[in-house]
Structures are given as structure tokens and as C-alpha cells.
Amino acid sequence: MKERPEEVAAGLARIEGYLMSQAALREAREEGRAFAGSLTWLGPGEQDEISDRFAQHHLRLRREMLAATVARATELRDEYAHRYAHLRRRIIGLALAAFGFCSVALVLLTRP
């Protein structure tokens, strides 16, 4: 069975997303441990709890930032699509007007 390029690209995107999420999770846990470790007056159980809460907070912030980035990218895509469509209409209109002008000029110049 031969896979289509779209399926391969989708599969690679899923793998990339998984690897990125695992890296983010690892980073959040490391940051949480580093933060909790700096609170030397806490006991080991308390440091573990603080570390877990910090990691959860860190991941929530990353998700919010990613969601904001995706929303902004969607806004920009829509805005530029609108601008492109407007520009395309203007250029086609100008091209038609120029063609019409040239046609009229040609007819007038070739009349006896």
C-alpha cells in the first residue's frame, strides 16, 4: 500500500507535535524542580508538590501562548487573504481597462 504525500505529511506533523509536547513537558518539569530546589526551607514532599504545581503552571502558560499565536496567525492569514483578493481585483480591473483602451486605440488608428 502506497501512502499519499498528505498522509505522510500529516503523520510527520503528529510525530513533530508529540516530540515538541514531550520537550515542553520535560522543560516544565526541569524548571519546576529548579524552582522548588531553590526553596531550601521546604521539605522533600513540599518541594515535590511545588515542583509539580510550577510545571503545571508552566505548561498552562505555554498552551495559552500557543493558542494566542495560532489565533493571531489565523487573523493575519485572513487579513492578507482579503488584501490579496482586493489587490487581485484591482490589477484585473486595470488590465481590462488597459486592454480596452488599447483595443479602442487600435480600432481608431486602423480606420481609413
N, C-alpha and C positions, 0 to 999 in steps of 0.2 A: 504494500500500500504506500503510495507516494503522498506525502503531506504537501498541502498548498503553502506558498510563502506566507500568507496571512496567518495560518495556523502556527507556523514556525515562529513568526514574529510575536504572536500572542503568547506562545509558550515561553519564549525568551524574556518577554516583559514580565510574566508571572515569576519566573526564576529571579530576575533582577529585583523585583519588588520584594520577594521573600528575603533575598540576601541583604537588601537595604534595611528591611524591618529588623532583621537579626542584628545587624550592625548598630542600629539605633537602640535596640534593647540592651545590647552589650555596653554601649556607651552610657546609657542611663544608669545601668547597674554600677558601672565603674565610678561614675560621678556621685551616685548615692553613697557608695562605700567610702569614697574620699571625703565627702561632706560629713558623714556620720563619724568617720575616723577622727576628724578634727575636733569632735566634741568629746574630749577625753574624760570628762566627768561622768559620762553616761556608762552604764553597764553594757555588757555584750548584747543582751536581749534588747535593750533600748536602742543601741546603735543599729541593730538589725532592723528594728521597726522604723527608725528614722531613715535608714538607707532605702528600705522598700518604699516608704512614702515619697521620698525625694525622687526615686526612679519613676514612680507613677506620675508624679507632678511633671517631671522632665518629659516623659512620653506624651502626656496630655498637651503640653505646650508645643511639642513638635507636631502633633496631629493638627492642632489649631493653626499653626503657622503654615503647614502644608495645605490645609483646607483654604486658608486665605490666599495662598499663592495660586492654587488651582482656580479659585473664584476670579482672581484678578486676571489670570491668563485667559479665562473664558471671556471676561469683559473686553480685554484687548483684542482677542480674536474676532469677536462680534463687531467691535468698533472698526477694526481695519477691514473686515469684510464689507461693512457698509461704505467705508471710504473708497475701497477698491471698486465697488459696484457703481458708485457715484462718478468716479473718475472714468470708468469704462464707458458709461453712458455719455459723458461729456466728449470723450475722444471719438466715439462713434458718431455723435451728432456733428462734431467738427469735420470729421472725414466725409460724412454725407453732404454737408454744406459745401465743402471744398470740391467734391466730385460734381455736385450740381452746378457750382459756379464755373468749373472747367468745362462742363458739358454745354452750358449756355454760351460761354465764350467761344467754344469751338464751333457751335452752330452759327453764331453771329459772324465769326471770321470766315467761315466757308460759304456763306451766302453770296450769290452773284450780285 
